[in-house]
Amino acid sequence: MRTILCGMILVLALGALAGCSVFGIATKGELERQDAEFTDRLADQSAALDGRLAAVGGRLEAMDRELGAAIADLADENRATAVAVAEVRTRFEGIQGQLQLALADLESVAAAAERAEAGSRQAMQVHRDVLQAERARLQDRLRELDYQLAALPGATPPVTVTELPAPLVPEAVARGPASAGGLPRPGLRLPDKSH
């Protein structure tokens, strides 16, 4: 009986061992298959990721080139703008200088005109004074001639002296008639010395 029981236990142990071996072999195969599938999926995902990364890299390179070109264009525009601004500033400074010179010339001309006008006024005043003095001298000379003609003996018809303002009459007239040693007064007849 004991032998039978030991045999049964031995058979069960061998069966369990065989079952474990078969299960272990099956499990190992499944694990290997799953590992192979996972490796394949990982390789596919890695390849897809590499492709996407390459595409993104290409787009980034293109954008970098476009950005560089835009920066170069902007630099060119900035240089052109700076040149244009410099040209405009130069022209403006030139025009401003010309205006300043024109204003200086205008002020010089105005000052010269003022000086000329002042000199002309002064010259005209001097000329007027000279003319007035000459006129007064001629008037005095005419008066002297008039008195000399009036003093001539036997003047017929009697010569009369032109009526003159009192300050311009010679002192000889103001002193009295010819009988008193003076010249005849204006408007009087000359004394008849023919008798």
Backbone as a ProteinNet text record, in pm:
[ID]
protein_1_A
[PRIMARY]
MRTILCGMILVLALGALAGCSVFGIATKGELERQDAEFTDRLADQSAALDGRLAAVGGRLEAMDRELGAAIADLADENRATAVAVAEVRTRFEGIQGQLQLALADLESVAAAAERAEAGSRQAMQVHRDVLQAERARLQDRLRELDYQLAALPGATPPVTVTELPAPLVPEAVARGPASAGGLPRPGLRLPDKSH
[TERTIARY]
82.2	0	86.3	182.2	275.6	343.5	373.5	442.1	352.9	223.2	127.5	115.4	107.9	94.8	217.3	330.5	454.2	456.8	406.9	406.1	313.3	197.4	102	160.3	224.2	284.9	392.5	468.3	574.2	516.1	405.7	341.4	289	224.6	172	285.1	393.4	507.7	564.1	574.3	626.4	529.7	400	300.8	307.6	319.6	328.3	453.9	559.9	685.7	674.8	611.1	594.5	503.4	395.9	305.3	375.7	455.7	531.5	628	687.9	783.9	712.4	598	521.8	473.9	421.1	372.3	485.4	602.1	717.9	761.3	758.1	797.3	698.6	568.9	466.7	479.2	500.4	513.2	635.5	743.1	864.7	842.6	773	745.8	657.6	555.5	467.2	543.2	628.7	708.1	800.5	860.9	949.2	870.6	746	664.6	624.5	581.7	543.1	661.9	778.1	897.5	933	915.6	944.6	845.8	715.3	616.2	643.9	677.9	707.5	828.9	928.2	1048.5	1015.1	928.8	889.4	811.9	714.8	637.8	727.9	823.8	915.8	1001.1	1043	1122.5	1039.4	910.6	823.9	800.7	771.2	749.8	875.4	991.3	1116.6	1141.5	1110.2	1128.3	1033	905.3	808.9	852.6	901.3	947.9	1067.7	1157.1	1271.9	1226.3	1125.7	1074.4	1012.8	932.5	870.6	976.4	1077.6	1185	1259.7	1282	1350	1265.9	1132.9	1045.4	1046.1	1035.8	1039.9	1173.5	1282.1	1413.8	1423.1	1366.9	1366.9	1287.7	1170.5	1090.6	1163.5	1230.2	1305.2	1419.8	1487.8	1595.6	1541.7	1426	1366	1325.1	1264	1225.8	1347.9	1456.1	1579.3	1634.1	1630.3	1676.7	1588.2	1456.7	1365.8	1389.9	1411.5	1438.1	1568.4	1670.6	1796.7	1780.2	1703.3	1678.9	1601.4	1500.9	1423.9	1512	1600.4	1691.9	1785.8	1833.9	1921.5	1846.9	1721.7	1642	1617.4	1586.4	1563.4	1689.5	1803.6	1929.6	1953.7	1925.4	1939.7	1845.3	1719.3	1623.7	1668.3	1721.3	1769.4	1885.4	1977.3	2088.3	2037.4	1941.6	1885.1	1812.6	1738.5	1668.8	1767.9	1874.8	1976.2	2040.1	2068	2125.8	2028	1899.7	1798.9	1784.3	1782.7	1772	1893.7	2011.3	2132.5	2126.5	2079.5	2067.4	1967.7	1853.2	1753.4	1809.5	1880.6	1939.2	2042.2	2123.2	2223.3	2156.5	2051.8	1980.8	1915	1856.9	1792.7	1894.7	2010.2	2114.1	2163.4	2175.6	2216.5	2114.6	1986	1880.9	1879.2	1896.7	1899.2	2016.6	2132.7	2247.6	2223	2161.1	2129.8	2030.8	1931.2	1835.5	1904.1	1994.5	2066.8	2151.1	2217.2	2294.2	2203.3	2087.3	1993.5	1942.3	1913	1867.8	1977.5	2101.7	2213.2	2228.5	2218.8	2226.6	2112.1	1991.8	1876.6	1894.9	1944.5	1969.9	2077.7	2181	2285.6	2229.7	2145.1	2084.9	1994.4	1915.8	1827.2	1907.6	2017.2	2101.4	2163.9	2211.1	2268.6	2163.1	2040.1	1933.1	1901.5	1899.8	1875.9	1987.1	2111.4	2221.9	2212.7	2181.1	2169.9	2056.1	1944.9	1832	1867	1935.3	1976.9	2074.5	2171.4	2266	2196.6	2097.2	2024.4	1945.7	1881.3	1807.8	1902.5	2017.3	2114	2165.2	2193.9	2242.4	2135.2	2010.8	1902.3	1885.2	1899.2	1887.5	2000.3	2123	2236.1	2213.8	2168.4	2142.4	2033.4	1929.4	1822.7	1874.5	1958.3	2014.8	2100.5	2179.4	2263.9	2177.5	2071.4	1982.5	1914.9	1872.4	1809.4	1909	2031.5	2132.9	2163	2173.5	2199.2	2082.5	1961.4	1843.8	1843.5	1873.9	1879.1	1987.7	2104.2	2211.9	2170.9	2104.7	2059.4	1953.5	1865.1	1765.1	1830.5	1928.5	1999.6	2069.3	2128.6	2197.1	2097.9	1980.6	1878.2	1830.5	1818.7	1777.3	1882.8	2010.2	2116.6	2111.8	2093.5	2083.9	1962.5	1853.7	1733.3	1756.5	1823.2	1852.7	1953	2050.5	2147.1	2079.6	1988.9	1913.9	1826.3	1767.2	1681.5	1761	1888	1969.6	2031.5	2020.6	2079.3	2007.4	2081	2017.6	1949.9	1835.7	1763.4	1698.7	1668.7	1603.6	1460.9	1423.4	1287	1238.7	1123.4	1040.3	1102.2	1055.1	1117.7	1116.6	1228.1	1243.2	1198.9	1120	1076.4	1139	1162.9	1222.6	1111.5	1138.3	1038.9	1008	882.8	843	904.7	972.1	1040.3	1000.4	1011.8	987.9	1088.1	1048.4	1131.5	1269.5	1283.3	1418.8	1513.3	1459.3	1545.3	1579.7	1520.3	1550.4	1684	1774.1	1903.7	1886.9	1989.8	1983.4	1977.4	2034.8	2033.2	1892	1805.6	1665.9	1596	1627	1561.2	1603.7	1721.8	1768.2	1690.2	1635.3	1560.6	1573.2	1521.8	1525.8	1664.6	1676	1806.9	1864	1776.9	1826.8	1897.5	1862.4	1927.6	2043.2	2082.1	2196.4	2157.7	2027.6	1986	1928.9	1895.8	1836.6	1686.9	1623.3	1478.1	1406.5	1297.8	1216.7	1143.6	1106.3	1034.2	905.5	879.5	757.8	766.2	879.6	893.1	962.7	932.6	998.8	1139	1229.2	1365.9	1368	1447	1457.8	1515.5	1459.1	1502.7	1620.8	1744.3	1867.5	1911.1	1820.3	1858.9	1857.9	1788	1783.1	1906.1
-118.4	0	124.2	117.8	229.6	245.8	144.4	151	214.1	175.8	233.7	383	422.6	565.6	641.8	589.8	656.9	665.5	558	562.2	671.4	680	783.3	923.8	941.1	1072.2	1101.7	999	1016.5	1051.3	980.8	1009.8	1151	1191.8	1329.7	1431.3	1402.2	1495.5	1504	1388	1391.3	1464.3	1442.7	1513.4	1662.8	1699.6	1844	1903.1	1825.2	1874.5	1888	1789.5	1796	1911.6	1927.5	2041.5	2175	2185.6	2311.7	2335.1	2226.4	2242.7	2290.3	2223.8	2264.9	2409.3	2445.6	2582.7	2682.5	2643.6	2732.6	2754.5	2646.5	2660.7	2750.3	2727.2	2810.8	2955.6	2981.1	3118.3	3185.7	3115.7	3172.5	3210.2	3123.4	3155.6	3278.8	3286.8	3404.1	3531.7	3521.5	3639.1	3681.1	3582.3	3615.5	3680	3621.5	3680.4	3824	3847	3982	4078.4	4026.4	4111.9	4148.6	4050.6	4079.7	4181.2	4163.6	4260.5	4400.9	4405.9	4535.9	4600.2	4517	4569.6	4623.2	4546.9	4594.4	4725.7	4729.6	4853.9	4971	4943.2	5049.1	5096.8	5002.9	5040.3	5123.8	5078.6	5157	5298.3	5306.6	5438	5524.6	5461.9	5536.1	5588.2	5501.7	5545.3	5660.2	5645.3	5753.6	5882.7	5866.8	5985.5	6048.9	5965.6	6019.3	6094.4	6036.5	6105.7	6240.2	6240.4	6366.5	6467.3	6417.3	6507.9	6563.5	6481.6	6528.2	6633.2	6608.3	6706.6	6839.2	6828.1	6951.2	7021.6	6943.8	7004.7	7076.7	7011.7	7077.3	7206.9	7202.9	7324.7	7432.7	7391.4	7488.7	7549.5	7467.2	7519.3	7617.3	7581.3	7672.9	7804.4	7793.6	7915.5	7997	7926.8	7997.5	8072.6	8006.6	8073.9	8194.7	8175.5	8287.3	8402.3	8367.1	8470.3	8543.4	8468.8	8532.7	8626.3	8580.2	8666.7	8791.5	8774	8889.8	8987	8931.6	9018.4	9091.8	9021.2	9086.8	9196.6	9166	9268.7	9388.3	9359.6	9468.8	9551.7	9482.7	9556.3	9643.2	9584.6	9664.4	9783.9	9760.1	9870.2	9974.3	9925.8	10020.6	10103	10035.6	10109.8	10208.3	10161.7	10253.1	10368.4	10337.6	10444	10540.1	10485.9	10572.9	10661.7	10602.4	10682.5	10790.4	10751.9	10850.3	10960.1	10921.7	11022.5	11113.5	11055.2	11137.6	11233.9	11184.2	11272.6	11385.2	11349.8	11453.2	11553.3	11502.8	11593.2	11684.5	11627	11709.3	11816.9	11777.7	11876.7	11982.4	11939.4	12035	12131.6	12077.8	12166	12262.7	12213.7	12303.5	12413.3	12374.9	12475.7	12572.9	12521	12608.5	12706	12656	12745.2	12851.8	12810.2	12908.4	13012.4	12968.6	13064.1	13160.2	13108.1	13195.4	13297.3	13251.6	13345.7	13448.9	13402.6	13496.7	13597.8	13550.5	13643	13742	13693	13783.3	13887.4	13841.8	13937	14037.6	13987.9	14077.5	14180.1	14134.4	14228.2	14328.6	14282.8	14374.2	14477	14428	14521	14620.4	14570.9	14660.9	14765	14719.8	14814.9	14916.7	14867.8	14960.4	15058.3	15007.9	15097.2	15201.8	15158.1	15254.6	15358.5	15310.5	15407.1	15501.4	15444.5	15529	15628.8	15582	15672.6	15782.7	15743.6	15845	15942.9	15888	15976.3	16063.6	16005.3	16083.9	16195.2	16160.6	16265.4	16374.5	16332.6	16431.9	16516.1	16447.7	16522.5	16617.7	16572.5	16659.8	16778.1	16752.2	16863.2	16963.1	16910.8	17001.1	17078.3	17007.9	17075	17180.8	17145.6	17242.8	17364.1	17338.8	17450.9	17539.2	17473.7	17551.8	17635.2	17573	17646.9	17763.1	17738.6	17847.1	17959.6	17922.3	18025.6	18102.2	18030.2	18096.9	18188.1	18141.7	18223.4	18350.1	18331.9	18449.9	18547.6	18489.8	18577.7	18652.7	18582.3	18648.2	18753.9	18723.2	18823	18948	18925	19041	19120.4	19049.6	19118.4	19198.3	19138.3	19210.9	19333.7	19321.6	19437.2	19547.6	19506.9	19606.8	19678.3	19599.1	19661.3	19752.9	19711.3	19793.2	19925.4	19919.1	20042.8	20129	20063.8	20142.4	20211.9	20141	20204.6	20318.2	20296.7	20400	20523.3	20504	20616.3	20695.1	20645.4	20718.2	20851.7	20964.5	21095.4	21103.4	21170.6	21194.7	21075	20978.1	20858.1	20891.5	20875.5	20900	20778.6	20728.7	20776.5	20738.2	20796.6	20765.6	20615.1	20565.9	20422.4	20398.4	20300.1	20264.4	20131.4	20121.5	19998.1	19897.4	19772.6	19666.6	19653.3	19640.8	19623.1	19493.8	19505.9	19391.2	19380.4	19265.7	19254.9	19340.6	19389.5	19482.9	19427.9	19302.6	19254.7	19251.3	19242.7	19234.3	19371.3	19482.1	19616.5	19660.3	19711.8	19757	19864.9	19875.9	19972.6	20115.5	20143.6	20280.7	20326.5	20234.2	20269.9	20296.7	20214.9	20231.1	20357.7	20413.9	20532.5	20657.6	20662.6	20783	20812.9	20931.5	20967.6	21002.2	21023.1	21052.6	21182.4	21277.8	21405.2	21387.8	21279.1	21252.1	21157	21130.6	21041.4	20900	20870.1	20733.2	20720.5	20598	20571.7	20593.9	20620.9	20641.5	20518.9	20546.1	20435.7	20369.1	20249.2	20182.7	20256	20272	20335.1	20486.9	20550.2	20696.4	20736.9	20855.9	20910.2	20955.5	20941	20988.1	21140.3	21206.7	21354.3	21397.1	21500.9	21555.6	21647.3	21602.8	21680	21751.7	21765	21831.8	21983.6	22037.9	22182.3	22230
0	0	0	80.9	87	-45.9	-112.1	-241.6	-344.1	-338.4	-433.5	-411.1	-285.2	-252.5	-298.4	-278.6	-324.3	-474.8	-542	-688.4	-739	-674	-715.8	-695.6	-580.7	-553.1	-655.6	-690.2	-789.1	-924.8	-959.6	-1090.2	-1091.8	-983.3	-975.7	-984	-916.8	-919.9	-1059.3	-1125.1	-1261.9	-1354.9	-1333.5	-1416.3	-1394.8	-1268	-1238.5	-1298.2	-1287.5	-1344.1	-1494.5	-1556.7	-1702.6	-1739.5	-1660.3	-1688.7	-1673	-1569.1	-1547.7	-1660.2	-1707.1	-1817.5	-1942.7	-1970	-2090	-2076	-1955.5	-1933.1	-1943	-1892	-1899.1	-2042.5	-2119.8	-2260.7	-2334.3	-2306.2	-2372.5	-2329.6	-2203.9	-2153.3	-2212.4	-2222.4	-2280.5	-2425.6	-2499.3	-2639.9	-2653.8	-2564.1	-2569.4	-2537.2	-2438.5	-2401	-2514.4	-2578.3	-2690.8	-2805.1	-2827.8	-2934.6	-2900.3	-2777.7	-2735.8	-2741.5	-2700.9	-2705.6	-2849	-2938.5	-3079.8	-3135.2	-3099.8	-3145.8	-3090.4	-2961.4	-2900.4	-2965.3	-2995.8	-3062	-3200.2	-3270.5	-3404.3	-3395.7	-3300.8	-3285.3	-3246.5	-3157.7	-3116	-3232.2	-3316.7	-3433.9	-3530.2	-3548.1	-3637.1	-3582.5	-3452	-3390.8	-3397.6	-3376.9	-3384.5	-3525.8	-3625	-3763.7	-3797.2	-3749.6	-3774.8	-3705.7	-3582.6	-3510.1	-3578.6	-3627.7	-3701.6	-3826.6	-3896.4	-4014.5	-3979.2	-3871.6	-3829.6	-3785.9	-3712.8	-3671.4	-3792	-3892.6	-4013.6	-4085.3	-4090.3	-4154.9	-4078.9	-3945.5	-3864.5	-3880.5	-3883.6	-3904	-4037.5	-4142.5	-4273.5	-4272	-4207.4	-4198.2	-4118.8	-4010.2	-3930.8	-4011.5	-4089.6	-4173.9	-4277.8	-4338.1	-4436.5	-4370.3	-4251.4	-4179.7	-4140.7	-4103.1	-4068.3	-4189.2	-4306.3	-4427.6	-4460.9	-4448.3	-4474.4	-4376.2	-4250	-4150.1	-4179.7	-4220.4	-4257.9	-4376	-4475.9	-4592.1	-4551.8	-4462.7	-4417.2	-4339.7	-4255.1	-4180.2	-4274.7	-4377	-4475.5	-4550.6	-4590.9	-4659.3	-4568.5	-4442.3	-4347.9	-4328.5	-4322.2	-4309.5	-4432.4	-4550.9	-4673.6	-4672.2	-4630.4	-4623.3	-4521.7	-4408.5	-4307.6	-4361.7	-4434.2	-4493.4	-4597	-4680.2	-4780.5	-4713.1	-4606.2	-4533.5	-4470.6	-4413.1	-4353.4	-4459	-4575.7	-4684.5	-4729	-4743.2	-4785	-4681.2	-4553.7	-4447.6	-4447.9	-4468.7	-4475.1	-4593	-4708.1	-4824.6	-4798.1	-4739.5	-4708.8	-4608.6	-4506.1	-4407.4	-4472.3	-4562.5	-4631.4	-4715.7	-4790.4	-4872.2	-4784.7	-4673.1	-4583.1	-4524.6	-4483.9	-4430.7	-4537.2	-4662.4	-4770.7	-4794.2	-4796.6	-4815.6	-4698.7	-4577.5	-4460.7	-4467.6	-4510.5	-4526.8	-4631.7	-4744.3	-4848.4	-4797.9	-4720.2	-4663.8	-4567.6	-4486.6	-4394.5	-4470.6	-4578.1	-4659.8	-4724.6	-4773.6	-4835.7	-4734.1	-4612.4	-4508.4	-4471.9	-4463.9	-4434.8	-4545.3	-4671.7	-4783.1	-4777.5	-4745.7	-4737.4	-4626.2	-4511.2	-4402.7	-4441.6	-4512.3	-4557.6	-4654.9	-4748.5	-4845	-4774.2	-4676.1	-4602	-4524.8	-4460.5	-4387.5	-4482.7	-4599.5	-4697.8	-4748	-4768	-4812.7	-4706.7	-4580.3	-4473.4	-4467	-4479.5	-4477.8	-4597.3	-4715.2	-4834.1	-4819.3	-4761.8	-4742.7	-4644.2	-4534.2	-4437.5	-4501.7	-4578.3	-4646.9	-4749.1	-4819.2	-4918.4	-4851.4	-4738.5	-4666.2	-4618.4	-4566.6	-4520.1	-4636.2	-4750.1	-4866.5	-4918.6	-4919.9	-4964.6	-4871.5	-4741	-4646.5	-4666.6	-4686.4	-4711.2	-4840	-4943.5	-5070.9	-5054.5	-4978	-4955	-4878.2	-4777.9	-4702.2	-4791.7	-4879.9	-4971	-5064.8	-5116.1	-5206.1	-5134.7	-5011.5	-4937.4	-4909.2	-4873.5	-4849.8	-4977.8	-5089.8	-5217.4	-5255.3	-5231.1	-5261.7	-5176.6	-5047.7	-4960.8	-5006.2	-5046.8	-5092.6	-5218.5	-5311.5	-5434.1	-5404.9	-5311.1	-5275.2	-5215.7	-5128.5	-5072.7	-5182.5	-5277.2	-5387.8	-5471.8	-5498.5	-5573.6	-5497.5	-5368	-5288.6	-5295.9	-5285.8	-5294.9	-5429.8	-5536.9	-5669.4	-5679.1	-5617.9	-5619.2	-5548	-5434.8	-5362	-5437.9	-5499.2	-5576.9	-5694.8	-5760.9	-5869.7	-5817.8	-5702.3	-5644.9	-5603.1	-5569.7	-5523.3	-5636.9	-5759	-5871.8	-5891.8	-5915.6	-5935.8	-6071.6	-6075.9	-6198.6	-6258.1	-6175.6	-6226.8	-6264.2	-6388.3	-6436.5	-6514.1	-6487.5	-6376.2	-6243.3	-6136.7	-6007	-5980.3	-5934.4	-5904	-5761.9	-5739.3	-5603.5	-5564.4	-5440.1	-5386.1	-5359.9	-5393.3	-5371.5	-5223.5	-5194.1	-5055.1	-5000.5	-4888.3	-4827.2	-4681.7	-4623.3	-4478.7	-4402.9	-4287.1	-4210.6	-4178.8	-4137	-4102.6	-4221.3	-4345.3	-4461.9	-4519.7	-4467	-4517.2	-4460.8	-4541.7	-4489.2	-4383.6	-4296.9	-4188.3	-4239.4	-4356.8	-4410.9	-4437.7	-4478.4	-4502.3	-4371.6	-4271.5	-4143.4	-4071.4	-4106.3	-4035.1	-4074.2	-4192.5	-4228.5	-4375.6	-4420.2	-4560.9	-4607.4	-4738.9	-4797.6	-4744.6	-4709.6	-4656.6	-4525.6	-4451.5	-4323.5	-4339.3	-4460.1	-4482.8	-4510	-4513.3	-4539.5	-4677.6	-4714	-4844.2	-4836.3	-4951.1	-4948.3	-4894.3	-4826	-4775.2	-4890.8	-4877.4	-4985.2	-5017.8	-5148.5	-5193.1	-5202.3	-5163.6	-5168.5	-5296.7	-5341.5	-5459.7	-5421.7	-5515.8	-5493.5	-5500.5	-5419.8	-5427.1	-5560.2	-5612.7	-5741.7	-5718.3	-5758.8	-5737.5	-5864.3	-5961.8	-6086.3	-6073.5	-5973	-5956.7	-5884.2
[MASK]
+++++++++++++++++++++++++++++++++++++++++++++++++++++++++++++++++++++++++++++++++++++++++++++++++++++++++++++++++++++++++++++++++++++++++++++++++++++++++++++++++++++++++++++++++++++++++++++++++++

